[in-house]
C-alpha cells in the first residue's frame, strides 16, 4: 500500500503529542523520500532543510570528542531560527560520516524535543532496528528504533 500525504500528515500530528516529536520516513535511495518532502513543503508550508546546511563551520571546527555534545545545541539553533511548525530533514546521509562523531538517530531525537521533525532516514527498518549502509564499509550500521514513529517507503 503506497504512503499517502494525508497519512504522513496524520503521523506528524500524532507525534506532536509526544515528548519526542519525531517521525522517520525510511527508504533506500530512490524510494521517493525527497520527492515526498518537497511536496509536503509546498502543500503544507513545512520547512524543508537539507542536513548539509546543519554542518556549519562552527560545528566542524569543534574537536571530534565534543561534536556529539554540541551538535544538538548548534543544530538546534539553526532549526529554531526557521520558526517552523514542522521541519523536514532531508539528505541525512551526511550525518552518518564517521568524521562527525555523532549518532544521527540520537541527534534528531534530541532535536525533536524542541521542534516537530519529519526526517528522511536513508536505509531500512526491520521492525526493531533501523539500518544505514555506509559506502566503503563492510557492515551496515544498526540503530534501535524504540518509541519512534516510522513510515516505510518501498
N, C-alpha and C positions, 0 to 999 in steps of 0.2 A: 504494500500500500504506500503510495507516494505521500510525502510530507507536504501538508498544505500551509500556506501563510497563516491562516486562522489558527491552526494547531500550534504553530510556533508562538503566535501572539498569546494564546491561552497559557502555554507553558511559562512564558515570561511573566505574565500577570500572576500566575500561581507562585512563581519563585519570589516575586516581590513581597510575599507574605513571610518569607523566611529570613533568618539572620544572614545566611549567605544567599544573596540574590543572584544566583548563577544558573545558567542553562548552557550546556555544551551541545553544539551541533557537531557530530562526529562523522567523518568520512575521509576516504582516501583522496589523494589529489585527483581532480577532475569529477568529483561526485556532485558538485554544484553548491558548495558552501559559500563561496564568494559571490556567486550569482544571487543566491538567496539573500545574502546580507545586503548587497547593493539594492535589491528590490525592496527590502524592508526599510532601508534608509530613505528611499524615495517615498514609499507608500505610507510609512508611519512617522517619518520625521526623526527617526532614531539616528544617533551619531555613529557614523562608520569610522573606525580607527584601524589603520594598518599598524600592526605591532612594531614595525620598523621605526615608527615615529616615537616609540617609547624608549628607544635606546639612545638617550641623549648623551652629549659629551660629558655632562656632569656624572651620569651613571657609569659610562665607560672608563672614566678616569679613576674610579674607585679601585682599590686593590681587590682582587677576586674574593678574598675572605669576607669582606663586608658587603659585597654586592647583594647577597641573599637577604641581608637585614635591611639594607637601604632601598632595594627595588620597590617594595610596596609604598614607601614614602615618596620617592621621586616620581614613580609612575602614577601613583595615586593623585599627586598634584596636577599632573598633565591631564588626567581624566576628569578631575574635579573642575578644571578650567573650562571643560567642554560644556558644563552646566546642562547635561542632557538627561532625559528621562531614562533612556536605555542606551548603553554603549555596546556597539557591535565590534568585537575584537576579531580581526581577520589577520591572516598570514602569521599565525602563531609559531610556525616552524622556526622562526628566527630566535624565539625564546629558549629553544632546546640546545642552542650552541653550547658545548661544554665550556668554552672560554668564559661564558657569562656567569657560570657557577650559581645558577638559580634552578629551582624546581618550578616549572611553569604552572603545574596544577595548583600547588600551594600559593603561588603568587596570585593567580586570578581568583582563588578562593578568598584570599585576604582583601583584594581589591573589591570583591563583590559584597563585602560587609559595609561598604560605604556607598556603592552605586550598583544598579542593576546591570549585569553583564551577560550578554549573549556572545559566547566565544566559539570560534571555529577550530575544533580540535582535529589536527591533521593525522589521522590514524584510524584505529579500530577500537571497538568495545566488545568484550566477550561475555558481558553480563555481570562481571565483577571488576575487571581491570580495563583501563584504557591503555592502549599501546601506541608507541610512536617509533617509527623506524628512522634512525639517523643514517643518512647516506655515509658510507665508508666504515660503518660499524657492523660487526657480525650479528649481534643480538639486538632485538627490539627493546626499548625501554618500557617498563610497565609501571602504571600508577594506579593505586587503589581509588576506586570511584565511589566510595560510600557516600551516601547522602547528597548526591549530585544528580540533578535532572539532566537526562541525556536523550537527545534526539538523534537517531542514526539515519544517515543518508547512504544509499547504496549506489 
